[in-house]
Amino acid sequence: MASSLSSECTPLKLKYDACFNSWFEGYLEPITPSGAPLSAAAVQQRNKDKAEEYDRKCGQVWKTYRECVQKAVTNKNLDQLLKEAREDNPLKDPPPPPGKNRRASRDRPRLANCTLSMLFVMYAAFKWSRRSNSMLRCIP
């Protein structure tokens, strides 16, 4: 697995990755052994249970890792690049599927947004490192 933005954060990243992957494997398992469809209420309850399971198993690990990365972003002066990236490509919720109400889509866990946020951090770090390298080449 890849290193984190800061070497101090890499052990936390590895711990979070392992936790998330373990949780996600369970999330992807079939809901019923026979594969028979569940009622909407049963699906909603399963989603709620899985969100609570994620918070219980990985929530604190995620918070600790996120704080470390945010500190590294600040220490590497990437705040402005992140701000520019967010302005250029703002994160927007996808429209709800046809026939679904908006409230139900807002109640789902925001794991996708967390992943996208981490991608922006990696993009900003890459952009910053390219700027740094080009500046160093200009120095005689």
C-alpha positions as CSV (number, residue, x, y, z in Angstrom):
1,M,0.0,0.0,0.0
2,A,1.1,3.6,-0.6
3,S,2.6,5.8,2.0
4,S,0.7,8.7,3.5
5,L,1.4,12.4,2.9
6,S,3.6,12.4,5.9
7,S,5.7,9.5,7.2
8,E,4.2,10.2,10.7
9,C,0.8,9.3,9.2
10,T,1.7,6.2,7.4
11,P,1.2,3.8,10.3
12,L,-2.2,5.3,10.9
13,K,-3.0,5.0,7.2
14,L,-2.1,1.3,7.1
15,K,-4.2,0.7,10.2
16,Y,-7.2,2.5,8.7
17,D,-6.8,0.8,5.3
18,A,-6.8,-2.6,7.0
19,C,-9.8,-1.7,9.1
20,F,-11.8,-0.3,6.2
21,N,-10.9,-3.2,3.9
22,S,-12.1,-5.7,6.5
23,W,-15.3,-3.8,7.0
24,F,-15.9,-3.3,3.3
25,E,-15.5,-7.0,2.6
26,G,-18.3,-7.7,5.1
27,Y,-20.4,-4.9,3.5
28,L,-20.1,-6.6,0.1
29,E,-21.2,-10.0,1.3
30,P,-24.6,-11.0,0.1
31,I,-27.4,-9.8,2.3
32,T,-29.2,-13.2,2.3
33,P,-27.6,-16.6,1.7
34,S,-30.2,-17.4,-1.0
35,G,-29.8,-14.0,-2.7
36,A,-33.5,-13.4,-2.3
37,P,-34.4,-9.7,-2.4
38,L,-35.1,-8.0,0.9
39,S,-37.8,-5.4,1.7
40,A,-36.9,-1.8,1.5
41,A,-37.1,-1.6,5.3
42,A,-34.7,-4.5,5.7
43,V,-32.3,-3.0,3.3
44,Q,-32.5,0.4,5.1
45,Q,-31.9,-1.4,8.5
46,R,-28.9,-3.3,7.1
47,N,-27.4,-0.1,5.8
48,K,-27.9,1.6,9.2
49,D,-26.3,-1.4,10.9
50,K,-23.3,-1.4,8.5
51,A,-22.8,2.4,9.1
52,E,-22.9,1.8,12.9
53,E,-20.5,-1.1,12.5
54,Y,-18.1,1.1,10.5
55,D,-18.2,3.9,13.1
56,R,-17.6,1.3,15.9
57,K,-14.7,-0.5,14.2
58,C,-13.0,2.2,12.1
59,G,-14.4,5.6,13.1
60,Q,-11.8,6.5,15.7
61,V,-9.0,5.2,13.5
62,W,-10.3,7.3,10.6
63,K,-10.5,10.4,12.8
64,T,-7.0,10.0,14.1
65,Y,-5.6,9.4,10.6
66,R,-7.5,12.4,9.2
67,E,-6.2,14.7,11.9
68,C,-2.7,13.6,11.1
69,V,-3.1,14.2,7.4
70,Q,-4.7,17.6,8.0
71,K,-1.8,18.6,10.2
72,A,0.6,17.4,7.4
73,V,-1.3,19.4,4.8
74,T,-0.9,22.5,7.0
75,N,2.8,21.8,7.7
76,K,3.5,21.4,4.0
77,N,1.5,24.6,3.2
78,L,-0.9,22.7,0.9
79,D,-3.9,24.6,2.3
80,Q,-4.0,27.0,-0.6
81,L,-3.6,24.3,-3.3
82,L,-6.5,22.4,-1.7
83,K,-8.6,25.5,-1.7
84,E,-7.9,26.1,-5.4
85,A,-8.7,22.4,-6.2
86,R,-12.0,22.6,-4.3
87,E,-12.9,25.7,-6.2
88,D,-12.0,24.2,-9.6
89,N,-13.7,20.9,-8.9
90,P,-16.2,21.3,-6.1
91,L,-17.6,18.1,-4.5
92,K,-21.3,17.8,-5.2
93,D,-23.7,15.2,-4.1
94,P,-24.9,13.2,-7.1
95,P,-28.6,13.6,-7.9
96,P,-30.8,11.0,-6.2
97,P,-31.9,8.1,-8.4
98,P,-35.3,8.6,-10.1
99,G,-38.2,8.0,-7.8
100,K,-36.1,8.4,-4.6
101,N,-36.5,11.3,-2.3
102,R,-33.5,13.5,-1.5
103,R,-33.6,12.9,2.2
104,A,-32.8,9.2,1.9
105,S,-29.7,9.9,-0.1
106,R,-28.5,12.4,2.5
107,D,-28.8,9.9,5.3
108,R,-26.3,7.4,3.7
109,P,-22.7,7.4,5.1
110,R,-20.4,9.8,3.3
111,L,-17.6,7.3,2.7
112,A,-17.4,8.4,-1.0
113,N,-16.8,12.0,0.0
114,C,-14.0,10.9,2.4
115,T,-12.3,9.0,-0.4
116,L,-12.7,12.0,-2.8
117,S,-11.2,14.3,-0.1
118,M,-8.2,12.1,0.2
119,L,-7.8,12.1,-3.6
120,F,-7.7,15.9,-3.5
121,V,-5.0,15.8,-0.8
122,M,-2.9,13.5,-2.9
123,Y,-3.5,15.7,-6.0
124,A,-2.5,18.8,-4.1
125,A,0.7,17.0,-2.8
126,F,1.6,15.9,-6.3
127,K,1.0,19.4,-7.7
128,W,3.0,20.9,-4.8
129,S,5.9,18.5,-5.4
130,R,6.0,19.4,-9.1
131,R,6.1,23.1,-8.2
132,S,8.9,22.5,-5.7
133,N,11.0,20.5,-8.2
134,S,10.5,23.1,-11.0
135,M,11.6,25.9,-8.6
136,L,14.7,23.9,-7.6
137,R,15.7,23.5,-11.2
138,C,15.7,27.3,-11.6
139,I,18.2,27.8,-8.8
140,P,21.8,27.9,-10.2
